[in-house]
Amino acid sequence: MNLNLFNTHSLAGRLEIIVAHGNFIAYRGRRGYRIELYDLGSFFAEIWYNPENNYISLVRGFKSKKALEPYINQINLMEMFDW
């Protein structure tokens, strides 16, 4: 699976891919959301879940190292990259 193919799927399809192939890394909170980070090999994905209304509003894939910054305090992401 690559990021371009992942992003062609519906929200439900992206969620299924994460459940089947993703490795949970960490979670964070923001504006009432529980945001879970997953490793999918060649890219990362986040699931934005609102526990107040039990609704997943966003499932997004990305490769950006900048998008990983909110997780820096929880885990050592540097180990995941070949520098």
Biopython code that builds the backbone (N, CA, C, O; Angstrom):
import numpy as np
from Bio.PDB.StructureBuilder import StructureBuilder

atoms = [
    (1, "MET", "N", (0.856, -1.174, 0.000)),
    (1, "MET", "CA", (0.000, 0.000, 0.000)),
    (1, "MET", "C", (0.897, 1.230, 0.000)),
    (1, "MET", "O", (1.856, 1.315, 0.767)),
    (2, "ASN", "N", (0.572, 2.181, -0.871)),
    (2, "ASN", "CA", (1.289, 3.450, -0.838)),
    (2, "ASN", "C", (0.306, 4.578, -0.514)),
    (2, "ASN", "O", (-0.910, 4.391, -0.552)),
    (3, "LEU", "N", (0.853, 5.737, -0.197)),
    (3, "LEU", "CA", (0.034, 6.854, 0.241)),
    (3, "LEU", "C", (-0.973, 7.288, -0.817)),
    (3, "LEU", "O", (-2.126, 7.570, -0.488)),
    (4, "ASN", "N", (-0.562, 7.346, -2.078)),
    (4, "ASN", "CA", (-1.490, 7.774, -3.136)),
    (4, "ASN", "C", (-2.683, 6.831, -3.250)),
    (4, "ASN", "O", (-3.819, 7.284, -3.390)),
    (5, "LEU", "N", (-2.438, 5.550, -3.193)),
    (5, "LEU", "CA", (-3.533, 4.577, -3.268)),
    (5, "LEU", "C", (-4.411, 4.674, -2.022)),
    (5, "LEU", "O", (-5.637, 4.633, -2.121)),
    (6, "PHE", "N", (-3.794, 4.803, -0.861)),
    (6, "PHE", "CA", (-4.537, 4.951, 0.396)),
    (6, "PHE", "C", (-5.508, 6.124, 0.307)),
    (6, "PHE", "O", (-6.667, 6.006, 0.704)),
    (7, "ASN", "N", (-5.040, 7.246, -0.209)),
    (7, "ASN", "CA", (-5.857, 8.456, -0.265)),
    (7, "ASN", "C", (-6.989, 8.388, -1.293)),
    (7, "ASN", "O", (-7.872, 9.245, -1.278)),
    (8, "THR", "N", (-6.984, 7.408, -2.170)),
    (8, "THR", "CA", (-8.086, 7.266, -3.137)),
    (8, "THR", "C", (-9.304, 6.589, -2.505)),
    (8, "THR", "O", (-10.400, 6.638, -3.063)),
    (9, "HIS", "N", (-9.118, 5.967, -1.358)),
    (9, "HIS", "CA", (-10.209, 5.258, -0.698)),
    (9, "HIS", "C", (-11.104, 6.223, 0.084)),
    (9, "HIS", "O", (-10.687, 7.321, 0.452)),
    (10, "SER", "N", (-12.309, 5.797, 0.323)),
    (10, "SER", "CA", (-13.245, 6.557, 1.163)),
    (10, "SER", "C", (-12.736, 6.561, 2.600)),
    (10, "SER", "O", (-11.787, 5.851, 2.931)),
    (11, "LEU", "N", (-13.366, 7.357, 3.442)),
    (11, "LEU", "CA", (-13.005, 7.376, 4.856)),
    (11, "LEU", "C", (-13.113, 5.970, 5.443)),
    (11, "LEU", "O", (-12.209, 5.519, 6.146)),
    (12, "ALA", "N", (-14.197, 5.289, 5.161)),
    (12, "ALA", "CA", (-14.389, 3.926, 5.671)),
    (12, "ALA", "C", (-13.328, 2.975, 5.120)),
    (12, "ALA", "O", (-12.844, 2.101, 5.840)),
    (13, "GLY", "N", (-12.971, 3.140, 3.869)),
    (13, "GLY", "CA", (-11.942, 2.304, 3.259)),
    (13, "GLY", "C", (-10.575, 2.537, 3.880)),
    (13, "GLY", "O", (-9.834, 1.585, 4.126)),
    (14, "ARG", "N", (-10.231, 3.801, 4.137)),
    (14, "ARG", "CA", (-8.959, 4.119, 4.785)),
    (14, "ARG", "C", (-8.923, 3.543, 6.197)),
    (14, "ARG", "O", (-7.893, 3.036, 6.641)),
    (15, "LEU", "N", (-10.036, 3.621, 6.889)),
    (15, "LEU", "CA", (-10.124, 3.061, 8.238)),
    (15, "LEU", "C", (-9.904, 1.547, 8.208)),
    (15, "LEU", "O", (-9.184, 1.015, 9.054)),
    (16, "GLU", "N", (-10.501, 0.859, 7.264)),
    (16, "GLU", "CA", (-10.324, -0.589, 7.137)),
    (16, "GLU", "C", (-8.868, -0.947, 6.877)),
    (16, "GLU", "O", (-8.358, -1.927, 7.419)),
    (17, "ILE", "N", (-8.202, -0.156, 6.052)),
    (17, "ILE", "CA", (-6.789, -0.413, 5.746)),
    (17, "ILE", "C", (-5.944, -0.260, 7.005)),
    (17, "ILE", "O", (-5.054, -1.071, 7.259)),
    (18, "ILE", "N", (-6.218, 0.771, 7.788)),
    (18, "ILE", "CA", (-5.465, 0.987, 9.025)),
    (18, "ILE", "C", (-5.683, -0.167, 9.994)),
    (18, "ILE", "O", (-4.730, -0.668, 10.592)),
    (19, "VAL", "N", (-6.917, -0.585, 10.148)),
    (19, "VAL", "CA", (-7.219, -1.687, 11.068)),
    (19, "VAL", "C", (-6.512, -2.972, 10.625)),
    (19, "VAL", "O", (-6.006, -3.724, 11.457)),
    (20, "ALA", "N", (-6.481, -3.219, 9.317)),
    (20, "ALA", "CA", (-5.901, -4.451, 8.792)),
    (20, "ALA", "C", (-4.372, -4.421, 8.746)),
    (20, "ALA", "O", (-3.732, -5.451, 8.959)),
    (21, "HIS", "N", (-3.774, -3.248, 8.469)),
    (21, "HIS", "CA", (-2.337, -3.212, 8.187)),
    (21, "HIS", "C", (-1.530, -2.228, 9.039)),
    (21, "HIS", "O", (-0.300, -2.242, 9.002)),
    (22, "GLY", "N", (-2.204, -1.390, 9.793)),
    (22, "GLY", "CA", (-1.489, -0.366, 10.548)),
    (22, "GLY", "C", (-0.976, -0.859, 11.892)),
    (22, "GLY", "O", (-1.545, -1.759, 12.510)),
    (23, "ASN", "N", (0.110, -0.244, 12.320)),
    (23, "ASN", "CA", (0.674, -0.501, 13.641)),
    (23, "ASN", "C", (0.487, 0.752, 14.482)),
    (23, "ASN", "O", (1.025, 1.811, 14.160)),
    (24, "PHE", "N", (-0.278, 0.630, 15.560)),
    (24, "PHE", "CA", (-0.541, 1.760, 16.434)),
    (24, "PHE", "C", (0.768, 2.242, 17.050)),
    (24, "PHE", "O", (1.584, 1.442, 17.510)),
    (25, "ILE", "N", (0.958, 3.573, 17.053)),
    (25, "ILE", "CA", (2.169, 4.149, 17.625)),
    (25, "ILE", "C", (1.860, 4.959, 18.878)),
    (25, "ILE", "O", (2.478, 4.757, 19.923)),
    (26, "ALA", "N", (0.904, 5.876, 18.769)),
    (26, "ALA", "CA", (0.625, 6.787, 19.888)),
    (26, "ALA", "C", (-0.712, 7.473, 19.658)),
    (26, "ALA", "O", (-1.328, 7.344, 18.600)),
    (27, "TYR", "N", (-1.142, 8.209, 20.680)),
    (27, "TYR", "CA", (-2.327, 9.043, 20.503)),
    (27, "TYR", "C", (-2.100, 10.370, 21.196)),
    (27, "TYR", "O", (-1.226, 10.508, 22.052)),
    (28, "ARG", "N", (-2.909, 11.340, 20.806)),
    (28, "ARG", "CA", (-2.866, 12.665, 21.422)),
    (28, "ARG", "C", (-4.280, 13.219, 21.425)),
    (28, "ARG", "O", (-5.167, 12.688, 20.757)),
    (29, "GLY", "N", (-4.481, 14.278, 22.171)),
    (29, "GLY", "CA", (-5.778, 14.933, 22.203)),
    (29, "GLY", "C", (-5.678, 16.323, 21.606)),
    (29, "GLY", "O", (-4.652, 16.992, 21.723)),
    (30, "ARG", "N", (-6.754, 16.747, 20.968)),
    (30, "ARG", "CA", (-6.826, 18.102, 20.415)),
    (30, "ARG", "C", (-8.278, 18.468, 20.194)),
    (30, "ARG", "O", (-9.007, 17.773, 19.487)),
    (31, "ARG", "N", (-8.692, 19.567, 20.806)),
    (31, "ARG", "CA", (-10.044, 20.109, 20.623)),
    (31, "ARG", "C", (-11.141, 19.059, 20.767)),
    (31, "ARG", "O", (-12.081, 19.021, 19.974)),
    (32, "GLY", "N", (-11.016, 18.214, 21.777)),
    (32, "GLY", "CA", (-12.029, 17.204, 22.038)),
    (32, "GLY", "C", (-11.866, 15.920, 21.255)),
    (32, "GLY", "O", (-12.636, 14.980, 21.451)),
    (33, "TYR", "N", (-10.876, 15.856, 20.366)),
    (33, "TYR", "CA", (-10.630, 14.652, 19.574)),
    (33, "TYR", "C", (-9.554, 13.788, 20.208)),
    (33, "TYR", "O", (-8.628, 14.297, 20.840)),
    (34, "ARG", "N", (-9.678, 12.501, 20.037)),
    (34, "ARG", "CA", (-8.597, 11.554, 20.309)),
    (34, "ARG", "C", (-8.008, 11.231, 18.941)),
    (34, "ARG", "O", (-8.692, 10.675, 18.082)),
    (35, "ILE", "N", (-6.765, 11.572, 18.746)),
    (35, "ILE", "CA", (-6.115, 11.389, 17.453)),
    (35, "ILE", "C", (-5.087, 10.278, 17.590)),
    (35, "ILE", "O", (-4.123, 10.401, 18.347)),
    (36, "GLU", "N", (-5.295, 9.199, 16.860)),
    (36, "GLU", "CA", (-4.416, 8.039, 16.934)),
    (36, "GLU", "C", (-3.488, 8.008, 15.730)),
    (36, "GLU", "O", (-3.914, 8.240, 14.599)),
    (37, "LEU", "N", (-2.217, 7.720, 15.983)),
    (37, "LEU", "CA", (-1.190, 7.655, 14.941)),
    (37, "LEU", "C", (-0.844, 6.203, 14.656)),
    (37, "LEU", "O", (-0.634, 5.411, 15.575)),
    (38, "TYR", "N", (-0.788, 5.864, 13.375)),
    (38, "TYR", "CA", (-0.446, 4.513, 12.937)),
    (38, "TYR", "C", (0.667, 4.556, 11.906)),
    (38, "TYR", "O", (0.761, 5.493, 11.112)),
    (39, "ASP", "N", (1.502, 3.539, 11.927)),
    (39, "ASP", "CA", (2.547, 3.343, 10.928)),
    (39, "ASP", "C", (2.028, 2.339, 9.907)),
    (39, "ASP", "O", (1.580, 1.248, 10.261)),
    (40, "LEU", "N", (2.094, 2.724, 8.633)),
    (40, "LEU", "CA", (1.679, 1.814, 7.567)),
    (40, "LEU", "C", (2.846, 1.481, 6.639)),
    (40, "LEU", "O", (2.648, 1.208, 5.455)),
    (41, "GLY", "N", (4.033, 1.506, 7.171)),
    (41, "GLY", "CA", (5.203, 1.136, 6.384)),
    (41, "GLY", "C", (5.833, 2.314, 5.680)),
    (41, "GLY", "O", (6.828, 2.865, 6.153)),
    (42, "SER", "N", (5.269, 2.705, 4.561)),
    (42, "SER", "CA", (5.847, 3.796, 3.771)),
    (42, "SER", "C", (5.211, 5.150, 4.073)),
    (42, "SER", "O", (5.587, 6.158, 3.474)),
    (43, "PHE", "N", (4.254, 5.179, 4.994)),
    (43, "PHE", "CA", (3.620, 6.436, 5.390)),
    (43, "PHE", "C", (2.939, 6.246, 6.741)),
    (43, "PHE", "O", (2.874, 5.135, 7.266)),
    (44, "PHE", "N", (2.438, 7.331, 7.288)),
    (44, "PHE", "CA", (1.725, 7.315, 8.557)),
    (44, "PHE", "C", (0.268, 7.690, 8.325)),
    (44, "PHE", "O", (-0.075, 8.264, 7.292)),
    (45, "ALA", "N", (-0.578, 7.365, 9.280)),
    (45, "ALA", "CA", (-1.986, 7.735, 9.189)),
    (45, "ALA", "C", (-2.494, 8.133, 10.570)),
    (45, "ALA", "O", (-2.020, 7.643, 11.595)),
    (46, "GLU", "N", (-3.464, 9.028, 10.566)),
    (46, "GLU", "CA", (-4.131, 9.441, 11.787)),
    (46, "GLU", "C", (-5.617, 9.169, 11.672)),
    (46, "GLU", "O", (-6.218, 9.317, 10.608)),
    (47, "ILE", "N", (-6.196, 8.765, 12.797)),
    (47, "ILE", "CA", (-7.646, 8.631, 12.919)),
    (47, "ILE", "C", (-8.088, 9.681, 13.929)),
    (47, "ILE", "O", (-7.641, 9.676, 15.076)),
    (48, "TRP", "N", (-8.971, 10.585, 13.498)),
    (48, "TRP", "CA", (-9.515, 11.630, 14.374)),
    (48, "TRP", "C", (-10.877, 11.175, 14.860)),
    (48, "TRP", "O", (-11.840, 11.121, 14.094)),
    (49, "TYR", "N", (-10.945, 10.847, 16.141)),
    (49, "TYR", "CA", (-12.153, 10.299, 16.755)),
    (49, "TYR", "C", (-12.679, 11.262, 17.813)),
    (49, "TYR", "O", (-11.922, 11.747, 18.655)),
    (50, "ASN", "N", (-13.985, 11.535, 17.764)),
    (50, "ASN", "CA", (-14.626, 12.382, 18.759)),
    (50, "ASN", "C", (-15.392, 11.481, 19.724)),
    (50, "ASN", "O", (-16.460, 10.976, 19.376)),
    (51, "PRO", "N", (-14.867, 11.270, 20.930)),
    (51, "PRO", "CA", (-15.549, 10.367, 21.867)),
    (51, "PRO", "C", (-16.874, 10.909, 22.381)),
    (51, "PRO", "O", (-17.718, 10.142, 22.843)),
    (52, "GLU", "N", (-17.065, 12.213, 22.308)),
    (52, "GLU", "CA", (-18.317, 12.802, 22.800)),
    (52, "GLU", "C", (-19.518, 12.333, 21.992)),
    (52, "GLU", "O", (-20.580, 12.052, 22.547)),
    (53, "ASN", "N", (-19.340, 12.251, 20.673)),
    (53, "ASN", "CA", (-20.451, 11.799, 19.834)),
    (53, "ASN", "C", (-20.163, 10.457, 19.139)),
    (53, "ASN", "O", (-20.914, 10.027, 18.263)),
    (54, "ASN", "N", (-19.053, 9.800, 19.550)),
    (54, "ASN", "CA", (-18.689, 8.492, 19.004)),
    (54, "ASN", "C", (-18.602, 8.515, 17.478)),
    (54, "ASN", "O", (-19.185, 7.670, 16.799)),
    (55, "TYR", "N", (-17.864, 9.499, 16.949)),
    (55, "TYR", "CA", (-17.809, 9.717, 15.507)),
    (55, "TYR", "C", (-16.361, 9.878, 15.042)),
    (55, "TYR", "O", (-15.585, 10.609, 15.657)),
    (56, "ILE", "N", (-16.007, 9.203, 13.969)),
    (56, "ILE", "CA", (-14.699, 9.390, 13.333)),
    (56, "ILE", "C", (-14.893, 10.414, 12.233)),
    (56, "ILE", "O", (-15.616, 10.171, 11.266)),
    (57, "SER", "N", (-14.245, 11.561, 12.383)),
    (57, "SER", "CA", (-14.461, 12.634, 11.425)),
    (57, "SER", "C", (-13.364, 12.729, 10.368)),
    (57, "SER", "O", (-13.574, 13.333, 9.317)),
    (58, "LEU", "N", (-12.199, 12.142, 10.632)),
    (58, "LEU", "CA", (-11.104, 12.264, 9.668)),
    (58, "LEU", "C", (-10.195, 11.057, 9.774)),
    (58, "LEU", "O", (-9.869, 10.606, 10.872)),
    (59, "VAL", "N", (-9.790, 10.538, 8.632)),
    (59, "VAL", "CA", (-8.753, 9.516, 8.543)),
    (59, "VAL", "C", (-7.829, 9.992, 7.436)),
    (59, "VAL", "O", (-8.220, 10.052, 6.271)),
    (60, "ARG", "N", (-6.588, 10.333, 7.812)),
    (60, "ARG", "CA", (-5.684, 10.903, 6.824)),
    (60, "ARG", "C", (-4.336, 10.218, 6.841)),
    (60, "ARG", "O", (-3.840, 9.809, 7.891)),
    (61, "GLY", "N", (-3.757, 10.102, 5.677)),
    (61, "GLY", "CA", (-2.418, 9.560, 5.530)),
    (61, "GLY", "C", (-1.461, 10.682, 5.187)),
    (61, "GLY", "O", (-1.848, 11.674, 4.570)),
    (62, "PHE", "N", (-0.200, 10.521, 5.593)),
    (62, "PHE", "CA", (0.803, 11.550, 5.304)),
    (62, "PHE", "C", (2.209, 10.966, 5.426)),
    (62, "PHE", "O", (2.421, 9.916, 6.033)),
    (63, "LYS", "N", (3.161, 11.683, 4.830)),
    (63, "LYS", "CA", (4.574, 11.338, 4.947)),
    (63, "LYS", "C", (5.361, 12.434, 5.641)),
    (63, "LYS", "O", (6.534, 12.248, 5.966)),
    (64, "SER", "N", (4.741, 13.548, 5.866)),
    (64, "SER", "CA", (5.406, 14.723, 6.411)),
    (64, "SER", "C", (5.966, 14.479, 7.814)),
    (64, "SER", "O", (5.243, 14.055, 8.715)),
    (65, "LYS", "N", (7.239, 14.748, 7.982)),
    (65, "LYS", "CA", (7.848, 14.651, 9.307)),
    (65, "LYS", "C", (7.298, 15.742, 10.221)),
    (65, "LYS", "O", (7.203, 15.548, 11.433)),
    (66, "LYS", "N", (6.940, 16.879, 9.648)),
    (66, "LYS", "CA", (6.379, 17.980, 10.428)),
    (66, "LYS", "C", (5.066, 17.553, 11.097)),
    (66, "LYS", "O", (4.791, 17.954, 12.227)),
    (67, "ALA", "N", (4.261, 16.747, 10.409)),
    (67, "ALA", "CA", (2.986, 16.284, 10.966)),
    (67, "ALA", "C", (3.185, 15.333, 12.145)),
    (67, "ALA", "O", (2.242, 15.062, 12.888)),
    (68, "LEU", "N", (4.401, 14.828, 12.319)),
    (68, "LEU", "CA", (4.704, 13.932, 13.437)),
    (68, "LEU", "C", (5.112, 14.688, 14.701)),
    (68, "LEU", "O", (5.183, 14.093, 15.776)),
    (69, "GLU", "N", (5.377, 15.971, 14.588)),
    (69, "GLU", "CA", (5.864, 16.760, 15.721)),
    (69, "GLU", "C", (4.971, 16.700, 16.966)),
    (69, "GLU", "O", (5.507, 16.679, 18.074)),
    (70, "PRO", "N", (3.637, 16.672, 16.843)),
    (70, "PRO", "CA", (2.823, 16.600, 18.068)),
    (70, "PRO", "C", (3.055, 15.332, 18.894)),
    (70, "PRO", "O", (2.652, 15.270, 20.056)),
    (71, "TYR", "N", (3.699, 14.329, 18.308)),
    (71, "TYR", "CA", (3.935, 13.060, 18.996)),
    (71, "TYR", "C", (5.339, 12.941, 19.583)),
    (71, "TYR", "O", (5.644, 11.959, 20.259)),
    (72, "ILE", "N", (6.183, 13.915, 19.335)),
    (72, "ILE", "CA", (7.596, 13.846, 19.716)),
    (72, "ILE", "C", (7.772, 13.578, 21.212)),
    (72, "ILE", "O", (8.655, 12.809, 21.592)),
    (73, "ASN", "N", (6.969, 14.182, 22.054)),
    (73, "ASN", "CA", (7.127, 14.008, 23.499)),
    (73, "ASN", "C", (6.730, 12.619, 23.987)),
    (73, "ASN", "O", (7.102, 12.226, 25.093)),
    (74, "GLN", "N", (5.984, 11.874, 23.180)),
    (74, "GLN", "CA", (5.506, 10.563, 23.604)),
    (74, "GLN", "C", (6.438, 9.425, 23.205)),
    (74, "GLN", "O", (6.604, 8.456, 23.945)),
    (75, "ILE", "N", (7.040, 9.555, 22.031)),
    (75, "ILE", "CA", (7.851, 8.459, 21.506)),
    (75, "ILE", "C", (9.074, 9.007, 20.793)),
    (75, "ILE", "O", (9.138, 10.191, 20.465)),
    (76, "ASN", "N", (10.033, 8.143, 20.561)),
    (76, "ASN", "CA", (11.225, 8.536, 19.832)),
    (76, "ASN", "C", (11.029, 8.184, 18.358)),
    (76, "ASN", "O", (11.324, 7.068, 17.930)),
    (77, "LEU", "N", (10.538, 9.134, 17.606)),
    (77, "LEU", "CA", (10.266, 8.899, 16.189)),
    (77, "LEU", "C", (11.544, 8.831, 15.361)),
    (77, "LEU", "O", (11.527, 8.316, 14.243)),
    (78, "MET", "N", (12.637, 9.338, 15.886)),
    (78, "MET", "CA", (13.891, 9.331, 15.138)),
    (78, "MET", "C", (14.336, 7.894, 14.808)),
    (78, "MET", "O", (14.996, 7.669, 13.794)),
    (79, "GLU", "N", (13.983, 6.944, 15.648)),
    (79, "GLU", "CA", (14.345, 5.553, 15.401)),
    (79, "GLU", "C", (13.650, 4.986, 14.174)),
    (79, "GLU", "O", (14.087, 3.973, 13.629)),
    (80, "MET", "N", (12.578, 5.622, 13.736)),
    (80, "MET", "CA", (11.778, 5.089, 12.629)),
    (80, "MET", "C", (12.317, 5.510, 11.263)),
    (80, "MET", "O", (11.858, 5.008, 10.237)),
    (81, "PHE", "N", (13.282, 6.423, 11.240)),
    (81, "PHE", "CA", (13.773, 6.955, 9.978)),
    (81, "PHE", "C", (15.208, 6.507, 9.718)),
    (81, "PHE", "O", (15.995, 6.321, 10.646)),
    (82, "ASP", "N", (15.524, 6.342, 8.459)),
    (82, "ASP", "CA", (16.903, 6.084, 8.053)),
    (82, "ASP", "C", (17.544, 7.413, 7.721)),
    (82, "ASP", "O", (17.270, 7.993, 6.671)),
    (83, "TRP", "N", (18.396, 7.899, 8.607)),
    (83, "TRP", "CA", (19.020, 9.211, 8.398)),
    (83, "TRP", "C", (20.324, 9.067, 7.700)),
    (83, "TRP", "O", (20.997, 10.064, 7.437)),
]
sb = StructureBuilder()
sb.init_structure("model")
sb.init_model(0)
sb.init_chain("A")
sb.init_seg("    ")
for serial, (resi, resn, name, xyz) in enumerate(atoms, 1):
    if name == "N":
        sb.init_residue(resn, " ", resi, " ")
    sb.init_atom(name, np.array(xyz, "f"), 0.0, 1.0, " ", f" {name:<3s}", serial, name[0])
structure = sb.get_structure()
